[in-house]
Every structure is written in C-alpha cells, then in structure tokens.
Amino acid sequence: MMEHEHENAGRALDEIRRLTAAFTPPPHACATYRGLYEGLRELEHDLHLHIHLENNILFPRALDLESRGGSPAAFSRK
C-alpha cells in the first residue's frame, strides 16, 4: 500500500515540476513566489529521501523481521 502511495506522490511531484518549469520562477516573480518554488524544490528532495529510506531500508528490514516471526514492537526497539 505504501509503495503505491509513493508512486502516486512521485507522479504528483512530476506534474508540479512540469507545471513550474522545474521550479523555475519567472524573472518578474516576487520574493514570495520565489520562496514557494524553493519550498517545492525542498519538498521534492525531502520526499525522494523519504521514499528511498522506506523502500530501501525500512521495508526490507520489516519484511525480514516478519519472515522470522518478529513483531513490529520488537522492530521499533532496534
């Protein structure tokens, strides 16, 4: 389920990136407009990091723990 949500979030950010010309504000943009685009750029970076950590570290560890009969409570203490 979470991997599906990651795919949806990635598609949404791809669309935002497309609509904002890769987060490039127009030359006449005010500071608030520029700040919005910078915030979107940071959101994209943070989301990619979040997805990477879950997909490549957290999920595999949770699946490994589950396959060995471990509980989520035991996993959170490691």
Phi and psi restraints in degrees (range 20) as a CNS / XPLOR table:
assign (resid 1 and name C) (resid 2 and name N)
       (resid 2 and name CA) (resid 2 and name C) 1.0 -67.5 20.0 2
assign (resid 2 and name N) (resid 2 and name CA)
       (resid 2 and name C) (resid 3 and name N) 1.0 -34.9 20.0 2
assign (resid 2 and name C) (resid 3 and name N)
       (resid 3 and name CA) (resid 3 and name C) 1.0 -64.5 20.0 2
assign (resid 3 and name N) (resid 3 and name CA)
       (resid 3 and name C) (resid 4 and name N) 1.0 -36.4 20.0 2
assign (resid 3 and name C) (resid 4 and name N)
       (resid 4 and name CA) (resid 4 and name C) 1.0 -63.4 20.0 2
assign (resid 4 and name N) (resid 4 and name CA)
       (resid 4 and name C) (resid 5 and name N) 1.0 -42.0 20.0 2
assign (resid 4 and name C) (resid 5 and name N)
       (resid 5 and name CA) (resid 5 and name C) 1.0 -63.3 20.0 2
assign (resid 5 and name N) (resid 5 and name CA)
       (resid 5 and name C) (resid 6 and name N) 1.0 -37.4 20.0 2
assign (resid 5 and name C) (resid 6 and name N)
       (resid 6 and name CA) (resid 6 and name C) 1.0 -62.4 20.0 2
assign (resid 6 and name N) (resid 6 and name CA)
       (resid 6 and name C) (resid 7 and name N) 1.0 -42.6 20.0 2
assign (resid 6 and name C) (resid 7 and name N)
       (resid 7 and name CA) (resid 7 and name C) 1.0 -62.8 20.0 2
assign (resid 7 and name N) (resid 7 and name CA)
       (resid 7 and name C) (resid 8 and name N) 1.0 -42.3 20.0 2
assign (resid 7 and name C) (resid 8 and name N)
       (resid 8 and name CA) (resid 8 and name C) 1.0 -64.4 20.0 2
assign (resid 8 and name N) (resid 8 and name CA)
       (resid 8 and name C) (resid 9 and name N) 1.0 -43.2 20.0 2
assign (resid 8 and name C) (resid 9 and name N)
       (resid 9 and name CA) (resid 9 and name C) 1.0 -64.1 20.0 2
assign (resid 9 and name N) (resid 9 and name CA)
       (resid 9 and name C) (resid 10 and name N) 1.0 -40.2 20.0 2
assign (resid 9 and name C) (resid 10 and name N)
       (resid 10 and name CA) (resid 10 and name C) 1.0 -62.1 20.0 2
assign (resid 10 and name N) (resid 10 and name CA)
       (resid 10 and name C) (resid 11 and name N) 1.0 -42.3 20.0 2
assign (resid 10 and name C) (resid 11 and name N)
       (resid 11 and name CA) (resid 11 and name C) 1.0 -65.0 20.0 2
assign (resid 11 and name N) (resid 11 and name CA)
       (resid 11 and name C) (resid 12 and name N) 1.0 -40.6 20.0 2
assign (resid 11 and name C) (resid 12 and name N)
       (resid 12 and name CA) (resid 12 and name C) 1.0 -62.8 20.0 2
assign (resid 12 and name N) (resid 12 and name CA)
       (resid 12 and name C) (resid 13 and name N) 1.0 -43.5 20.0 2
assign (resid 12 and name C) (resid 13 and name N)
       (resid 13 and name CA) (resid 13 and name C) 1.0 -68.5 20.0 2
assign (resid 13 and name N) (resid 13 and name CA)
       (resid 13 and name C) (resid 14 and name N) 1.0 -34.3 20.0 2
assign (resid 13 and name C) (resid 14 and name N)
       (resid 14 and name CA) (resid 14 and name C) 1.0 -59.5 20.0 2
assign (resid 14 and name N) (resid 14 and name CA)
       (resid 14 and name C) (resid 15 and name N) 1.0 -42.0 20.0 2
assign (resid 14 and name C) (resid 15 and name N)
       (resid 15 and name CA) (resid 15 and name C) 1.0 -67.0 20.0 2
assign (resid 15 and name N) (resid 15 and name CA)
       (resid 15 and name C) (resid 16 and name N) 1.0 -41.4 20.0 2
assign (resid 15 and name C) (resid 16 and name N)
       (resid 16 and name CA) (resid 16 and name C) 1.0 -62.4 20.0 2
assign (resid 16 and name N) (resid 16 and name CA)
       (resid 16 and name C) (resid 17 and name N) 1.0 -43.6 20.0 2
assign (resid 16 and name C) (resid 17 and name N)
       (resid 17 and name CA) (resid 17 and name C) 1.0 -60.0 20.0 2
assign (resid 17 and name N) (resid 17 and name CA)
       (resid 17 and name C) (resid 18 and name N) 1.0 -42.8 20.0 2
assign (resid 17 and name C) (resid 18 and name N)
       (resid 18 and name CA) (resid 18 and name C) 1.0 -63.9 20.0 2
assign (resid 18 and name N) (resid 18 and name CA)
       (resid 18 and name C) (resid 19 and name N) 1.0 -46.2 20.0 2
assign (resid 18 and name C) (resid 19 and name N)
       (resid 19 and name CA) (resid 19 and name C) 1.0 -67.5 20.0 2
assign (resid 19 and name N) (resid 19 and name CA)
       (resid 19 and name C) (resid 20 and name N) 1.0 -25.6 20.0 2
assign (resid 19 and name C) (resid 20 and name N)
       (resid 20 and name CA) (resid 20 and name C) 1.0 -102.6 20.0 2
assign (resid 20 and name N) (resid 20 and name CA)
       (resid 20 and name C) (resid 21 and name N) 1.0 13.7 20.0 2
assign (resid 20 and name C) (resid 21 and name N)
       (resid 21 and name CA) (resid 21 and name C) 1.0 52.9 20.0 2
assign (resid 21 and name N) (resid 21 and name CA)
       (resid 21 and name C) (resid 22 and name N) 1.0 52.7 20.0 2
assign (resid 21 and name C) (resid 22 and name N)
       (resid 22 and name CA) (resid 22 and name C) 1.0 59.9 20.0 2
assign (resid 22 and name N) (resid 22 and name CA)
       (resid 22 and name C) (resid 23 and name N) 1.0 43.0 20.0 2
assign (resid 22 and name C) (resid 23 and name N)
       (resid 23 and name CA) (resid 23 and name C) 1.0 62.1 20.0 2
assign (resid 23 and name N) (resid 23 and name CA)
       (resid 23 and name C) (resid 24 and name N) 1.0 35.0 20.0 2
assign (resid 23 and name C) (resid 24 and name N)
       (resid 24 and name CA) (resid 24 and name C) 1.0 -104.3 20.0 2
assign (resid 24 and name N) (resid 24 and name CA)
       (resid 24 and name C) (resid 25 and name N) 1.0 106.6 20.0 2
assign (resid 24 and name C) (resid 25 and name N)
       (resid 25 and name CA) (resid 25 and name C) 1.0 -70.8 20.0 2
assign (resid 25 and name N) (resid 25 and name CA)
       (resid 25 and name C) (resid 26 and name N) 1.0 153.7 20.0 2
assign (resid 25 and name C) (resid 26 and name N)
       (resid 26 and name CA) (resid 26 and name C) 1.0 -64.8 20.0 2
assign (resid 26 and name N) (resid 26 and name CA)
       (resid 26 and name C) (resid 27 and name N) 1.0 157.1 20.0 2
assign (resid 26 and name C) (resid 27 and name N)
       (resid 27 and name CA) (resid 27 and name C) 1.0 -56.3 20.0 2
assign (resid 27 and name N) (resid 27 and name CA)
       (resid 27 and name C) (resid 28 and name N) 1.0 -32.5 20.0 2
assign (resid 27 and name C) (resid 28 and name N)
       (resid 28 and name CA) (resid 28 and name C) 1.0 -87.1 20.0 2
assign (resid 28 and name N) (resid 28 and name CA)
       (resid 28 and name C) (resid 29 and name N) 1.0 6.3 20.0 2
assign (resid 28 and name C) (resid 29 and name N)
       (resid 29 and name CA) (resid 29 and name C) 1.0 -65.6 20.0 2
assign (resid 29 and name N) (resid 29 and name CA)
       (resid 29 and name C) (resid 30 and name N) 1.0 140.4 20.0 2
assign (resid 29 and name C) (resid 30 and name N)
       (resid 30 and name CA) (resid 30 and name C) 1.0 -78.0 20.0 2
assign (resid 30 and name N) (resid 30 and name CA)
       (resid 30 and name C) (resid 31 and name N) 1.0 174.0 20.0 2
assign (resid 30 and name C) (resid 31 and name N)
       (resid 31 and name CA) (resid 31 and name C) 1.0 -61.5 20.0 2
assign (resid 31 and name N) (resid 31 and name CA)
       (resid 31 and name C) (resid 32 and name N) 1.0 -37.3 20.0 2
assign (resid 31 and name C) (resid 32 and name N)
       (resid 32 and name CA) (resid 32 and name C) 1.0 -65.0 20.0 2
assign (resid 32 and name N) (resid 32 and name CA)
       (resid 32 and name C) (resid 33 and name N) 1.0 -43.4 20.0 2
assign (resid 32 and name C) (resid 33 and name N)
       (resid 33 and name CA) (resid 33 and name C) 1.0 -60.7 20.0 2
assign (resid 33 and name N) (resid 33 and name CA)
       (resid 33 and name C) (resid 34 and name N) 1.0 -46.4 20.0 2
assign (resid 33 and name C) (resid 34 and name N)
       (resid 34 and name CA) (resid 34 and name C) 1.0 -64.0 20.0 2
assign (resid 34 and name N) (resid 34 and name CA)
       (resid 34 and name C) (resid 35 and name N) 1.0 -38.8 20.0 2
assign (resid 34 and name C) (resid 35 and name N)
       (resid 35 and name CA) (resid 35 and name C) 1.0 -63.4 20.0 2
assign (resid 35 and name N) (resid 35 and name CA)
       (resid 35 and name C) (resid 36 and name N) 1.0 -38.8 20.0 2
assign (resid 35 and name C) (resid 36 and name N)
       (resid 36 and name CA) (resid 36 and name C) 1.0 -60.6 20.0 2
assign (resid 36 and name N) (resid 36 and name CA)
       (resid 36 and name C) (resid 37 and name N) 1.0 -46.9 20.0 2
assign (resid 36 and name C) (resid 37 and name N)
       (resid 37 and name CA) (resid 37 and name C) 1.0 -64.6 20.0 2
assign (resid 37 and name N) (resid 37 and name CA)
       (resid 37 and name C) (resid 38 and name N) 1.0 -39.6 20.0 2
assign (resid 37 and name C) (resid 38 and name N)
       (resid 38 and name CA) (resid 38 and name C) 1.0 -65.1 20.0 2
assign (resid 38 and name N) (resid 38 and name CA)
       (resid 38 and name C) (resid 39 and name N) 1.0 -40.0 20.0 2
assign (resid 38 and name C) (resid 39 and name N)
       (resid 39 and name CA) (resid 39 and name C) 1.0 -62.4 20.0 2
assign (resid 39 and name N) (resid 39 and name CA)
       (resid 39 and name C) (resid 40 and name N) 1.0 -38.5 20.0 2
assign (resid 39 and name C) (resid 40 and name N)
       (resid 40 and name CA) (resid 40 and name C) 1.0 -65.3 20.0 2
assign (resid 40 and name N) (resid 40 and name CA)
       (resid 40 and name C) (resid 41 and name N) 1.0 -39.2 20.0 2
assign (resid 40 and name C) (resid 41 and name N)
       (resid 41 and name CA) (resid 41 and name C) 1.0 -62.2 20.0 2
assign (resid 41 and name N) (resid 41 and name CA)
       (resid 41 and name C) (resid 42 and name N) 1.0 -43.6 20.0 2
assign (resid 41 and name C) (resid 42 and name N)
       (resid 42 and name CA) (resid 42 and name C) 1.0 -65.9 20.0 2
assign (resid 42 and name N) (resid 42 and name CA)
       (resid 42 and name C) (resid 43 and name N) 1.0 -39.3 20.0 2
assign (resid 42 and name C) (resid 43 and name N)
       (resid 43 and name CA) (resid 43 and name C) 1.0 -59.2 20.0 2
assign (resid 43 and name N) (resid 43 and name CA)
       (resid 43 and name C) (resid 44 and name N) 1.0 -45.9 20.0 2
assign (resid 43 and name C) (resid 44 and name N)
       (resid 44 and name CA) (resid 44 and name C) 1.0 -60.2 20.0 2
assign (resid 44 and name N) (resid 44 and name CA)
       (resid 44 and name C) (resid 45 and name N) 1.0 -46.5 20.0 2
assign (resid 44 and name C) (resid 45 and name N)
       (resid 45 and name CA) (resid 45 and name C) 1.0 -60.9 20.0 2
assign (resid 45 and name N) (resid 45 and name CA)
       (resid 45 and name C) (resid 46 and name N) 1.0 -48.7 20.0 2
assign (resid 45 and name C) (resid 46 and name N)
       (resid 46 and name CA) (resid 46 and name C) 1.0 -63.1 20.0 2
assign (resid 46 and name N) (resid 46 and name CA)
       (resid 46 and name C) (resid 47 and name N) 1.0 -39.4 20.0 2
assign (resid 46 and name C) (resid 47 and name N)
       (resid 47 and name CA) (resid 47 and name C) 1.0 -67.0 20.0 2
assign (resid 47 and name N) (resid 47 and name CA)
       (resid 47 and name C) (resid 48 and name N) 1.0 -41.1 20.0 2
assign (resid 47 and name C) (resid 48 and name N)
       (resid 48 and name CA) (resid 48 and name C) 1.0 -61.8 20.0 2
assign (resid 48 and name N) (resid 48 and name CA)
       (resid 48 and name C) (resid 49 and name N) 1.0 -41.1 20.0 2
assign (resid 48 and name C) (resid 49 and name N)
       (resid 49 and name CA) (resid 49 and name C) 1.0 -64.2 20.0 2
assign (resid 49 and name N) (resid 49 and name CA)
       (resid 49 and name C) (resid 50 and name N) 1.0 -45.9 20.0 2
assign (resid 49 and name C) (resid 50 and name N)
       (resid 50 and name CA) (resid 50 and name C) 1.0 -57.5 20.0 2
assign (resid 50 and name N) (resid 50 and name CA)
       (resid 50 and name C) (resid 51 and name N) 1.0 -48.5 20.0 2
assign (resid 50 and name C) (resid 51 and name N)
       (resid 51 and name CA) (resid 51 and name C) 1.0 -64.2 20.0 2
assign (resid 51 and name N) (resid 51 and name CA)
       (resid 51 and name C) (resid 52 and name N) 1.0 -42.6 20.0 2
assign (resid 51 and name C) (resid 52 and name N)
       (resid 52 and name CA) (resid 52 and name C) 1.0 -58.9 20.0 2
assign (resid 52 and name N) (resid 52 and name CA)
       (resid 52 and name C) (resid 53 and name N) 1.0 -48.7 20.0 2
assign (resid 52 and name C) (resid 53 and name N)
       (resid 53 and name CA) (resid 53 and name C) 1.0 -61.4 20.0 2
assign (resid 53 and name N) (resid 53 and name CA)
       (resid 53 and name C) (resid 54 and name N) 1.0 -43.6 20.0 2
assign (resid 53 and name C) (resid 54 and name N)
       (resid 54 and name CA) (resid 54 and name C) 1.0 -68.2 20.0 2
assign (resid 54 and name N) (resid 54 and name CA)
       (resid 54 and name C) (resid 55 and name N) 1.0 -49.4 20.0 2
assign (resid 54 and name C) (resid 55 and name N)
       (resid 55 and name CA) (resid 55 and name C) 1.0 -67.8 20.0 2
assign (resid 55 and name N) (resid 55 and name CA)
       (resid 55 and name C) (resid 56 and name N) 1.0 -35.5 20.0 2
assign (resid 55 and name C) (resid 56 and name N)
       (resid 56 and name CA) (resid 56 and name C) 1.0 -105.0 20.0 2
assign (resid 56 and name N) (resid 56 and name CA)
       (resid 56 and name C) (resid 57 and name N) 1.0 -12.9 20.0 2
assign (resid 56 and name C) (resid 57 and name N)
       (resid 57 and name CA) (resid 57 and name C) 1.0 -124.6 20.0 2
assign (resid 57 and name N) (resid 57 and name CA)
       (resid 57 and name C) (resid 58 and name N) 1.0 -59.8 20.0 2
assign (resid 57 and name C) (resid 58 and name N)
       (resid 58 and name CA) (resid 58 and name C) 1.0 -66.1 20.0 2
assign (resid 58 and name N) (resid 58 and name CA)
       (resid 58 and name C) (resid 59 and name N) 1.0 -52.9 20.0 2
assign (resid 58 and name C) (resid 59 and name N)
       (resid 59 and name CA) (resid 59 and name C) 1.0 -60.1 20.0 2
assign (resid 59 and name N) (resid 59 and name CA)
       (resid 59 and name C) (resid 60 and name N) 1.0 -48.3 20.0 2
assign (resid 59 and name C) (resid 60 and name N)
       (resid 60 and name CA) (resid 60 and name C) 1.0 -60.0 20.0 2
assign (resid 60 and name N) (resid 60 and name CA)
       (resid 60 and name C) (resid 61 and name N) 1.0 -39.3 20.0 2
assign (resid 60 and name C) (resid 61 and name N)
       (resid 61 and name CA) (resid 61 and name C) 1.0 -65.7 20.0 2
assign (resid 61 and name N) (resid 61 and name CA)
       (resid 61 and name C) (resid 62 and name N) 1.0 -41.6 20.0 2
assign (resid 61 and name C) (resid 62 and name N)
       (resid 62 and name CA) (resid 62 and name C) 1.0 -64.8 20.0 2
assign (resid 62 and name N) (resid 62 and name CA)
       (resid 62 and name C) (resid 63 and name N) 1.0 -41.8 20.0 2
assign (resid 62 and name C) (resid 63 and name N)
       (resid 63 and name CA) (resid 63 and name C) 1.0 -64.4 20.0 2
assign (resid 63 and name N) (resid 63 and name CA)
       (resid 63 and name C) (resid 64 and name N) 1.0 -40.1 20.0 2
assign (resid 63 and name C) (resid 64 and name N)
       (resid 64 and name CA) (resid 64 and name C) 1.0 -63.2 20.0 2
assign (resid 64 and name N) (resid 64 and name CA)
       (resid 64 and name C) (resid 65 and name N) 1.0 -45.4 20.0 2
assign (resid 64 and name C) (resid 65 and name N)
       (resid 65 and name CA) (resid 65 and name C) 1.0 -61.9 20.0 2
assign (resid 65 and name N) (resid 65 and name CA)
       (resid 65 and name C) (resid 66 and name N) 1.0 -44.9 20.0 2
assign (resid 65 and name C) (resid 66 and name N)
       (resid 66 and name CA) (resid 66 and name C) 1.0 -61.9 20.0 2
assign (resid 66 and name N) (resid 66 and name CA)
       (resid 66 and name C) (resid 67 and name N) 1.0 -40.6 20.0 2
assign (resid 66 and name C) (resid 67 and name N)
       (resid 67 and name CA) (resid 67 and name C) 1.0 -66.5 20.0 2
assign (resid 67 and name N) (resid 67 and name CA)
       (resid 67 and name C) (resid 68 and name N) 1.0 -23.7 20.0 2
assign (resid 67 and name C) (resid 68 and name N)
       (resid 68 and name CA) (resid 68 and name C) 1.0 -94.1 20.0 2
assign (resid 68 and name N) (resid 68 and name CA)
       (resid 68 and name C) (resid 69 and name N) 1.0 7.9 20.0 2
assign (resid 68 and name C) (resid 69 and name N)
       (resid 69 and name CA) (resid 69 and name C) 1.0 82.0 20.0 2
assign (resid 69 and name N) (resid 69 and name CA)
       (resid 69 and name C) (resid 70 and name N) 1.0 16.4 20.0 2
assign (resid 69 and name C) (resid 70 and name N)
       (resid 70 and name CA) (resid 70 and name C) 1.0 -79.0 20.0 2
assign (resid 70 and name N) (resid 70 and name CA)
       (resid 70 and name C) (resid 71 and name N) 1.0 163.8 20.0 2
assign (resid 70 and name C) (resid 71 and name N)
       (resid 71 and name CA) (resid 71 and name C) 1.0 -105.7 20.0 2
assign (resid 71 and name N) (resid 71 and name CA)
       (resid 71 and name C) (resid 72 and name N) 1.0 157.0 20.0 2
assign (resid 71 and name C) (resid 72 and name N)
       (resid 72 and name CA) (resid 72 and name C) 1.0 -58.7 20.0 2
assign (resid 72 and name N) (resid 72 and name CA)
       (resid 72 and name C) (resid 73 and name N) 1.0 -33.3 20.0 2
assign (resid 72 and name C) (resid 73 and name N)
       (resid 73 and name CA) (resid 73 and name C) 1.0 -64.4 20.0 2
assign (resid 73 and name N) (resid 73 and name CA)
       (resid 73 and name C) (resid 74 and name N) 1.0 -41.4 20.0 2
assign (resid 73 and name C) (resid 74 and name N)
       (resid 74 and name CA) (resid 74 and name C) 1.0 -65.0 20.0 2
assign (resid 74 and name N) (resid 74 and name CA)
       (resid 74 and name C) (resid 75 and name N) 1.0 -37.3 20.0 2
assign (resid 74 and name C) (resid 75 and name N)
       (resid 75 and name CA) (resid 75 and name C) 1.0 -63.4 20.0 2
assign (resid 75 and name N) (resid 75 and name CA)
       (resid 75 and name C) (resid 76 and name N) 1.0 -40.5 20.0 2
assign (resid 75 and name C) (resid 76 and name N)
       (resid 76 and name CA) (resid 76 and name C) 1.0 -69.6 20.0 2
assign (resid 76 and name N) (resid 76 and name CA)
       (resid 76 and name C) (resid 77 and name N) 1.0 -18.7 20.0 2
assign (resid 76 and name C) (resid 77 and name N)
       (resid 77 and name CA) (resid 77 and name C) 1.0 -86.6 20.0 2
assign (resid 77 and name N) (resid 77 and name CA)
       (resid 77 and name C) (resid 78 and name N) 1.0 -7.5 20.0 2
